[in-house]
Amino acid sequence: MKLQFDANQQYQLDAVAAVTDLFDGQPQGAPEFSVVEVGDWGRLFAGQARTELGVGNQRMLAPDKLLANARTVQARNDIEIADAAVPLESWELLDMAANAARTCPHFSVEMETGTGKTYVYLRTVFELSHRYGFQKFIIVVPSVAIREGAPKNIEITAEHFRALYNNEELINYLTALQVDHSVYEYVAYDSEVEREFAKRLDEREDIRLFVKLPAWFEIDTPVGKYNPDWAVLKHDGQTLYLVRETKSTKDFLKLRTSEADKVRCGKKHFETLGVPFEVVVSADEV
């Protein structure tokens, strides 16, 4: 059985617009309009910001414009406001990158049970990405059962949203492994091979620390940039091991052409540098 979704239910579109219109005036997120040079960091969309902690969403609206947008949305939805000039409700958070307090306004969209709240928040994610270039979102749920259902909802709506948003696709990081020997409590994995790799590293007594590196992390070498997937440090502290790709086999015939080419390229790269390079298929071989 294949589920069908109606993309034109007005009350759902109104709920999505209640969020997206908050950012009216934010520079357009489409690459042809918004790619900007950011010093050594390279090119980012207008809706993105980059620090040493990674790439995140960037709100470029002034606070008074955000307040005006919020009041417009509230008026459109017949939400009574005692004083339109009262500041927005906000949290005070510590901005780790800036080492300073930051005010973060928060907003709620209320919908009745059975009206498609899951569809609305997923479509809102796509709209914010499409219109403003926002790329990262956190889904917070009240129970383990709902958390386990979230990836399934992303899966069953994937085809519908791909058709609406030019083959864009949500990548969910709800598949994460709890670990003790990394810089975070959880490690996100993209495949069962990566999950087993991280699990085994965490179990090994000789591993002091390991981390899955972000996609933007690059190391300059004399023959070009190197983008490893993992960094592993043993207790002897003498050598930092960098793992480029995590695959389940050394047999190139069982890998996709692009994956096999990455292994060949890595080998040639490090042969040129005179750096040891080995192909392994399990964490025990690192």
N, C-alpha and C positions, 0 to 999 in steps of 0.2 A: 504494500500500500504506500502511495506517495502523497504526502501532505501538500496541499495547495494554500498559498497565502494571497490575500487581497491587498494590493499595494495602495488602494485608493479609499480606505475607510477614513472619512474626514476627521472623526474625533481622534484617531491615532495620529494623523498628520498634524492636527492642532497641538497634540502633546509633544511631538517631535519639535515643532516650531517654537514651542514655549522655551525650549532649551537653546536651539540654534540661534534664535533671534536675540538672545542675550548678548551675542558677540557681533551683532550688526555693526559694521564699520571696521572690523578686524580685516587686515589685508587678505586678499583672496589666496586660497591655498593651492590653486592649480599651478603646476610647475612652470608653465609658460609666463605666468604673471609674477611669481613670488620667490623664485630661487635667488638667494642673495649670497654674496661672498662674506665669510666670517673669518677673516685672518687666516691663521694656520689650520683652522678647522675645516676649511673647504666650503662646500655649498650646502645650504640648508633651506627648507621651506620657511615662509614667513611665520607659520605657526609653530616653529620649532626653536628651541634654545639648546645650547650645548655647554656643559661644564666638564670638569674632570670626573664627575659622577656619571656622565652619559648624556644622551639626547632626551629632552623632555618637551612638553608642550609650552608654548610661550604666548601669554596674553599680551597683546600690544595696545589694547584699549586703555584710555585714561579712566580712572575710577569714576569720574562724573558721567562719562559716556556709558559705562556699565550700569550705573545707577539709573540713568535715563532709560536705557533699554529695558531694564527690569520693570520699571514702572509702566512702560508701554505694554509689555507682555501681561502684567497683572491687570491693567485696565481692560485689555482685550478679552481677558478671561473672567471679567466681572469679579475680581478679587478686591475687596474693600481695603483701602490703605488710609490709616488715620492721618498720617503726615507724609506726603511724597518726598519731603526733603530729609527725612530720617535716614541715616546711613544704613546700608545693607547689613544683615546679620552675617557675622564673620567669625572665623577661628583665627587665633594667633598661633602660627607655626614657626618652628626654627628652620630657616633656610640653611641647610648644611653647607652648600657650596659657598654662600655669601657669608656664613657665620653670623647671621642676623635674623631678627624676628621679621616675619612677613604676614600680612593680613590676607586671609583667604576667604572671600565671600562664599557662602553655600546656599544652594537653592533646592527646593523640593517640588516635584511634580506628582500630584496625588491622582490616582486612578482607582476605580472600583475593581474588585476581584472579578476575573473572567473577562476583562476587557482587552487583554493582550499586552500587559505591561512588559513582558519579556521581549516581545516583538518591538515594542516602542523603544526600549532602551538600546537594543541592538541596532535598530535603524538610526537612532540618534547618534550612535558612535560613527556609523558610516557617513551621516550628513556632516558631522563636525569635521571629519577627516576630509571629505570632499570639498566642503566650502572654505575651511580655514587652515587645512594642513595639520590639524592635530593628529597625532599618531599613537599616543599611549593613553590607555584607560584602565581603571581598576574597578572591577565588579565586586561589591561587598554584599554578602548575603547573610541571613540570620541563622542558618543551620547547615550541618554537614550534608543533609539530604538535598537541599537546594543547591549547594555548592557542586555536588556531584552531577546535578542535572544541567548545570550551566554549559559545560562542554557539549552535551547532547543537543541543547537548544541551538548552539552555534553551528553544530553539524547539520541539523535538519533544516536550518534556514539558509545554509551556505549557497545553494544553487539559486534560490530566490534573490538573494542580495547580489550575487555575481551578475545576474541579469539586469538588476537595477543600476548597479554601480560599475559598469564597464570592467567586469571580471576582478574587481577588488575583492580581497578576502581577509577575514579576521584571522589572525594568528593568536591562538590562546595559549597562555602560559599557566593554565590551571593544572597542567601535568608537571608537578614538581616533587622532588624527593627531599625529605627531611634528612639533614646530615649534621655531623658534629665537627668535621674538619675542614670547613670552608669559611669564607668571610661572612656568609649569610646563613641563616638557619635552613634555608631551602635552596636547592639547585634545580632550575628549570631544565627540562630535557626535551629534545625534539623527536626522539625515537626510542624504542626499547633498547637499542644498542647503546645509546648515550646513557639511558637509565642504569643499565647494568654496569657500565663503565664507572659512573659516579658512585654507585652503591659499593662496588668492589674497592675503589680508592678509599672510601670512607671506612671500610672494614679493616684496611691494612694498618698494622701497628707502626710501620716504618714511614708512613705518610704524615708529615706535619701539617700541611695545608694544601688545598687545591681549590681552584676557582675556574668557573666557566667564563671565558672572556667575552666582552660585548663585540658585536660585529664591527664597530668603528675602531676597535683597538688595533693599532698597526705598529710594527717595528721597522724602522728604516735600516736597510742593509745596503752594501755597495752595489748590489744588483737589483734593487727594487724593494718595495714594501713587503712585509711578511705579516700575515694575519692569522695567528694561531687561535684555535678554539678553546684550549685549556692550558692552564699553567699548574705545574705540580712541584711542590717542594718537599723533599724528604728531611728526616730529622738530622741528617749529617750537615744540612744547610750549605753544602758546597756547590750544588748544581741545581739550577732551575730548569725543569723539563717542560718543553713546549710541545703540545700535541696539536697538529694541524687539522686532521680529520679523524672522525671516529667511525670506522667501518667494521663489518663483521667478518671480512674475509680478505686474504691477500691475493686471491685469484681475480685478476683483472677482467676475466671473461664474465664474472658474476656481478661486476659493477657497471653502473651506467658509464657511458663514454666520458661524460664531464667529470665524474668522480675519479675514474682511472687517470684522467689527464691531470687532475690536481695532485695525485700521488707522484706521477712522473715529473711534474713541474717542481714539486717540493724537493724531490731527490736531486734533480739537476741544480736547483737553486743552492742547496747546501753543499753539494760537491764543489761548486764554484767557490763557495766561501771557505771550504776546508773544515766544515763543521759536521760532526757525526750526525747521521740521519738513518733511522731504522723504521721499517714498517712492522707494526705489531697489531694484534687483533684482540687483545684483552688488557685490562688494567694490571694484571699480574706481570706483564712483560715490560711495563714502564720502569 
